[in-house]
Amino acid sequence: MEKLKNIIGYLLGFLIFVCGVPALMWWVSGRALSYFPDNAFQGAIAIILMVVGVAFSVYTIVYMKIVGKGNPFDAYNHEVAPRTRHLMTGGPYRVCRNPMLLGIYVYDVGVLLCLFALAPILVFAVEVLLLSIQVRSEEKRLEADFGQEYLDFKQKRGRYLPFPLIRK
């Protein structure tokens, strides 16, 4: 059953964040299916951001599975896949507390740069808002699960940046 939960969690993450949100961005942009920026430099930067973003997210998932013996995918307090058993502070978590989301955001910025339209920015803003609500919920769970160890980590790393912007 745990293996099935892992597969479902990874599949949902892929469908929502790698396919779904970018597809919605493309759809609201009104661009043709075969659209690619005329500016080769812009297109190259967009592709680099997308590849780096996905690679960083995948690295985080693999790290979490190997070191944490679990998976990150809780959806608004509904466990979709088994949780990690250890607080993650090394590997990609040296960069920030949510490296998988950081990777997704970098990927999305690449998509936005490629589409270069206003409407997809609104989709991105809604995604960031919804994921920020999810992250706050997840932080409460991490505080309950790991106590002072998580609170100390929270003081050292920002949510999406290497340093906390606001210390709480």
C-alpha atoms as one frame of an Amber mdcrd trajectory, in Angstrom:
protein
   0.000   0.000   0.000   2.873   2.406   0.795   4.370   1.851  -2.660   1.019
   2.713  -4.270   0.758   5.898  -2.165   4.259   6.905  -3.311   3.398   6.327
  -6.961   0.159   8.291  -6.631   1.973  11.145  -4.842   4.696  11.422  -7.491
   2.197  11.122 -10.333  -0.057  13.814  -8.856   2.901  16.138  -8.344   4.038
  15.623 -11.931   0.553  16.088 -13.387  -0.247  19.181 -11.342   3.063  21.066
 -11.248   5.002  19.978 -14.324   2.062  19.572 -16.706  -1.116  21.150 -15.327
  -0.068  24.602 -14.138   2.167  25.269 -17.183  -0.631  24.042 -19.484  -3.023
  26.453 -17.799  -0.455  29.247 -18.197  -0.119  28.428 -21.891  -3.920  28.244
 -22.339  -4.588  31.623 -20.708  -1.724  33.177 -22.709  -3.624  32.558 -25.955
  -0.417  31.349 -27.627  -0.461  28.713 -30.355   0.440  25.180 -29.292   3.709
  25.367 -31.206   4.626  28.787 -29.791   8.258  29.514 -28.995   9.727  33.003
 -28.451  11.184  34.743 -31.505  14.094  35.909 -29.384  16.502  32.943 -29.200
  18.198  34.286 -26.058  14.849  34.546 -24.263  13.957  31.019 -25.367  17.317
  29.636 -24.239  17.048  31.274 -20.799  13.477  29.977 -20.470  14.572  26.417
 -21.266  17.524  26.622 -18.870  15.243  27.826 -16.057  12.732  25.057 -16.762
  15.388  22.322 -16.800  17.150  23.639 -13.677  13.844  24.028 -11.828  12.621
  20.513 -12.594  16.057  19.027 -11.886  16.209  20.743  -8.482  12.713  19.526
  -7.600  13.544  15.960  -8.662  16.808  16.096  -6.677  14.786  17.181  -3.634
  12.285  14.340  -4.062  15.055  11.750  -4.436  16.908  13.166  -1.431  13.716
  13.128   0.612  12.956   9.537  -0.368  16.472   8.255   0.364  17.356  10.273
   3.477  13.899  11.041   4.871  12.376   7.684   3.972   9.239   9.411   2.774
   7.590  11.806   0.434   6.560  15.449   0.698   3.062  15.316  -0.704   0.493
  16.363   1.895  -2.393  18.214   0.328  -4.048  20.562   2.801  -3.745  18.138
   5.743  -4.668  15.096   3.651  -1.775  12.682   3.444  -1.454  11.634  -0.197
   1.843   9.789   0.233   3.850   8.580   3.247   5.503  11.409   5.215   9.218
  11.656   5.812  10.457  10.102   9.033  13.328  12.544   9.560  13.571  16.317
   9.408  15.379  17.245   6.221  18.123  19.840   6.805  20.905  18.730   4.443
  21.199  18.372   0.690  18.772  20.734  -1.059  17.423  21.811   2.338  20.663
  23.734   2.850  19.234  26.164   0.276  15.786  26.687   1.838  13.005  24.938
   3.756  10.997  24.224   0.592  13.493  23.389  -2.146  10.998  21.371  -4.174
   8.702  24.384  -4.430  11.655  26.636  -5.176  12.420  24.331  -8.109   8.806
  24.471  -9.274   8.823  28.270  -9.049  12.052  28.464 -11.088  10.466  26.122
 -13.652   7.347  28.302 -13.766   9.417  31.462 -14.252  10.965  29.719 -17.258
   7.476  28.997 -18.594   6.480  32.621 -17.974   9.579  33.878 -19.784   8.807
  31.599 -22.707   5.162  32.707 -22.950   5.921  36.357 -22.214   2.299  37.341
 -21.558   0.414  38.930 -18.658  -2.360  36.362 -18.029   0.020  33.492 -17.115
   1.505  35.692 -14.372  -1.920  35.669 -12.706  -1.978  31.862 -12.832   1.487
  31.822 -11.253   0.370  34.260  -8.541  -2.606  32.041  -7.655  -0.326  28.983
  -7.572   2.092  30.766  -5.211  -0.795  31.881  -2.993  -2.302  28.377  -2.760
   1.064  26.736  -2.155   1.911  29.324   0.504  -1.273  28.366   2.366  -0.269
  24.704   2.043   3.270  25.438   3.270   1.979  27.228   6.367  -0.175  24.195
   7.164   2.787  21.901   6.569   4.965  24.026   8.864   2.494  23.490  11.718
   2.702  19.735  11.140   6.516  19.877  11.065   6.536  21.814  14.336   4.295
  19.145  15.874   6.364  16.273  14.437   9.876  17.619  15.066   9.450  20.313
  17.752  12.477  22.393  18.649  14.592  20.785  15.919  12.259  22.273  13.286
  11.983  25.630  15.076  15.793  25.894  15.094  15.935  24.999  11.395  13.231
  27.573  10.668  15.451  30.259  12.205  18.344  29.300   9.896  16.573  28.879
   6.538  13.963  30.898   4.710  10.865  29.378   3.220  12.093  29.771  -0.369
  15.396  31.646   0.046  18.590  30.637   1.877  17.911  33.162   4.626  14.686
  33.996   6.467  13.251  37.351   5.408  11.123  37.513   8.525  12.241  35.826
  11.713   9.373  34.291  13.674
